[in-house]
Amino acid sequence: MDQRFYDAVMANPIIAAVKDDQGLQSCLRRKDIRVVFILYGDICSIPDIVAAVQNAGKIALVHADLIYGLATKEIAVDFLHQNAKVDGIISTHQNLILRARELRMYTVLRIFILDSMSLQEAGNVDNVGPDFLEILPGVMPDIIRRLHAAIKTPLLAGGLIDAKKDAISALDAGATAISTTNEAVWDM
């Protein structure tokens, strides 16, 4: 893992996730936010969104699965790398994570823990080698604790974290950081 990305996450374990221009503008004004997860945009707007985040001195990771106009093919990662100059990607697709790693981009593999099969899949994340595994929903401290003990990949918790107590529970259970669109939690 690139030390700059890891250091930024460790410096502030609350990652701002933005889903619209209002959230983007709010996080850009904050000096304490070091990493931004971009959860919206399209192939025309994403270069400008990423540039705004980077011009504010923050690390920009784009959720490749949520960008309108991109497919779940490796060429989508090439586009984000070459045209949008993203620092890294978030994806639920292992093939996109592997391509981003080849391009020396930061990577977050996102997995929805819905049942025992998805929990087992999360346990195999070390084979893919993302910088972080983000599990959703992030309000499952017992599951976070189990995964933290079972894998080497650092954990992020995201989804449904809308109170400080949820963030603290996830961090106490072994998550390295949490991601949230809830601006009240950004103040932790």
Salt bridges, closest charged atoms under 4 A:
ASP32 OD2 - ARG30 NH2 2.91
ASP65 OD2 - HIS93 NE2 3.88
ASP78 OD1 - ARG99 NE 2.76
GLU102 OE1 - ARG99 NH1 2.79
GLU134 OE1 - ARG110 NE 2.88
ASP142 OD1 - ARG145 NH1 2.96
ASP166 OD1 - LYS165 NZ 3.31
ASP187 OD1 - ARG30 NH1 2.66
